Amino acid sequence: MSAERPRTLKTVTGAGGTSETYDLAIDPTRSTLDTAVRVAKLAEAARIDALFTADLLSFGAQGPIGSQEPLVFVSALSQVTSRIGLIATVSTTFHHPYNLARLFGTLDHVSNGRAAWNLVTSSIGEENFGPGDLPGPEERYARAAETLEVVNALWDSWEPGALTVGADGKAVLHHDRVHPIDHSGPFFTVAGPLNIPPLPQRRPVQMQAGQSEAGQALGARYAEIVFTSLPTLDIAVDFTRKIRSRAERFGRAAGLPLIFSSLHATYGSTEEEARRLVREKRESIDFERGRTQVADMLGGGVDLSEVPLDSKLPESLLPDITSVNRRRGRVDIFTGYARQGYTLRELIVAAQDTGHWAAAGTPEQLADAVEERFRAGILDVITLSGLADPQQHDFAVNGLLHELRKRKIVAPDYTGTTLRENLGLELPARVPAPARV
Ligand SMILES: Cc1cc2nc3c(=O)[nH]c(=O)nc-3n(C[C@H](O)[C@H](O)[C@H](O)COP(=O)(O)O)c2cc1C
């Protein structure tokens, strides 16, 4: 983190890429980008730091038709914006590091230094990348770590001055300043160098999502930002303390990785209105369908069909975390709730936010909740959602964001030209070129 600048909270909003797909299906004359372009421009006008795309590689995972491919989607948005960051979620389990280095490298070039990668290891989608089952978490995270070693070495494989401008104005490549990486590991053999010139940011901003033990170890070692589900203050304090002390052991700078939490906000013009909206949401819950949602949050292997709604879950029904193959982070959160004595009904209510932080109130009250976490050092990046909807936009931008700026928690404007500069992130040390014999 750049020492001279006071710490401020960074902001992110969803880039879309999901609902737009419906538009195309419903009205082929409309470009799938209409809404996303409008949101991107609203977000940039509000000086929001970045646009975010999630991604799941399976039909039906994000609604009946899935979502657009994040890198292609944000590359298109890079051409209708000039300052806002572009975060693409991409899985290391189903991509090769040489392609990832080129894809994010090119996004950084076409956006003039606004690329960020939200690394995930995927918990579903193996049916589309057969043959074979989803590798276990240990293997998925080992592959992710090796992937990062490879892409970082590739992004660093051109020394400064490798490319100069000749007297004729044409580019001159100094081969002695471009190095192979000669990587050979359990998953990959990659000679390198990278075949695209040095990135405006040298490296895209590195994010990571996945908060199991293995996920935290990866995030502590490599991530500049970790995207997390931290539904309660206690969970947020515990997670931040653990991942920061781990990062310190890896010699990372203080304050890294930044803690990015998605906030599921329910806004009201008055406290009463917000309470009413929460009540209505709760009254609309299908508690029978909720049994499946909680079973999914518990790793999918438990049958809750016989558990009375107002009963606690017996310990015998709670999974052993080492037997969970898909999302251990979420299972940690929901077994924690069950052990705290939540009834099945309370677990179903919590599952509506899939383990994310949910808060309700007026923009001022939500600003209080955000300020509490920011001042406690357990929140560095927050989501502001729903900008496609005029009322939500008004609450999020003219309400909450305005209030956070009034309290000098969020900066009034962009401070740099690249995403890294806007986030105040220093460049990690360069991977040295392998010694040539
Ligand atoms: C807040 C959060 C958001 C995530 N978003 C995605 C996503 O968009 N796509 C995806 O494939 N996985 C996503 N994941 C899950 C990751 O793929 C993760 O690497 C994997 O499921 C294992 O997670 P775990 O370390 O929590 O067990 C997300 C995880 C978290 C905590």
The ligand as an SDF file (V2000), in Angstrom:
LIG
                    3D

 31 33  0  0  0  0  0  0  0  0999 V2000
  -16.9270  -14.4720   -1.9970 C   0  0  0  0  0  0  0  0  0  0  0  0
  -16.6650  -15.6100   -2.9520 C   0  0  0  0  0  0  0  0  0  0  0  0
  -17.0090  -15.4830   -4.2790 C   0  0  0  0  0  0  0  0  0  0  0  0
  -16.7660  -16.5330   -5.1580 C   0  0  0  0  0  0  0  0  0  0  0  0
  -17.1080  -16.3780   -6.4670 N   0  0  0  0  0  0  0  0  0  0  0  0
  -16.8950  -17.3920   -7.3220 C   0  0  0  0  0  0  0  0  0  0  0  0
  -17.2230  -17.2620   -8.7130 C   0  0  0  0  0  0  0  0  0  0  0  0
  -17.7010  -16.2370   -9.1670 O   0  0  0  0  0  0  0  0  0  0  0  0
  -16.9830  -18.3260   -9.5230 N   0  0  0  0  0  0  0  0  0  0  0  0
  -16.4380  -19.5060   -9.0550 C   0  0  0  0  0  0  0  0  0  0  0  0
  -16.2200  -20.4200   -9.8440 O   0  0  0  0  0  0  0  0  0  0  0  0
  -16.1100  -19.6530   -7.7570 N   0  0  0  0  0  0  0  0  0  0  0  0
  -16.3310  -18.6340   -6.8880 C   0  0  0  0  0  0  0  0  0  0  0  0
  -15.9760  -18.7920   -5.5740 N   0  0  0  0  0  0  0  0  0  0  0  0
  -15.5060  -20.0660   -5.0800 C   0  0  0  0  0  0  0  0  0  0  0  0
  -14.1210  -20.3590   -5.5260 C   0  0  0  0  0  0  0  0  0  0  0  0
  -14.1910  -21.0240   -6.7080 O   0  0  0  0  0  0  0  0  0  0  0  0
  -13.3190  -21.2150   -4.6270 C   0  0  0  0  0  0  0  0  0  0  0  0
  -12.0500  -21.2530   -5.1470 O   0  0  0  0  0  0  0  0  0  0  0  0
  -13.7310  -22.6630   -4.4490 C   0  0  0  0  0  0  0  0  0  0  0  0
  -15.0400  -22.8280   -4.4900 O   0  0  0  0  0  0  0  0  0  0  0  0
  -13.2950  -23.1310   -3.1460 C   0  0  0  0  0  0  0  0  0  0  0  0
  -13.6840  -22.2800   -2.1980 O   0  0  0  0  0  0  0  0  0  0  0  0
  -13.2630  -22.4590   -0.7040 P   0  0  0  0  0  0  0  0  0  0  0  0
  -11.7800  -22.1250   -0.6220 O   0  0  0  0  0  0  0  0  0  0  0  0
  -14.1090  -21.4680    0.0130 O   0  0  0  0  0  0  0  0  0  0  0  0
  -13.5130  -23.8700   -0.3580 O   0  0  0  0  0  0  0  0  0  0  0  0
  -16.1860  -17.7400   -4.6890 C   0  0  0  0  0  0  0  0  0  0  0  0
  -15.8060  -17.8700   -3.3540 C   0  0  0  0  0  0  0  0  0  0  0  0
  -16.0320  -16.8100   -2.4860 C   0  0  0  0  0  0  0  0  0  0  0  0
  -15.6220  -16.9560   -1.0630 C   0  0  0  0  0  0  0  0  0  0  0  0
  1  2  1  0
  2  3  1  0
  2 30  2  0
  3  4  2  0
  4  5  1  0
  4 28  1  0
  5  6  2  0
  6  7  1  0
  6 13  1  0
  7  8  2  0
  7  9  1  0
  9 10  1  0
 10 11  2  0
 10 12  1  0
 12 13  2  0
 13 14  1  0
 14 15  1  0
 14 28  1  0
 15 16  1  0
 16 17  1  0
 16 18  1  0
 18 19  1  0
 18 20  1  0
 20 21  1  0
 20 22  1  0
 22 23  1  0
 23 24  1  0
 24 25  2  0
 24 26  1  0
 24 27  1  0
 28 29  2  0
 29 30  1  0
 30 31  1  0
M  END
$$$$
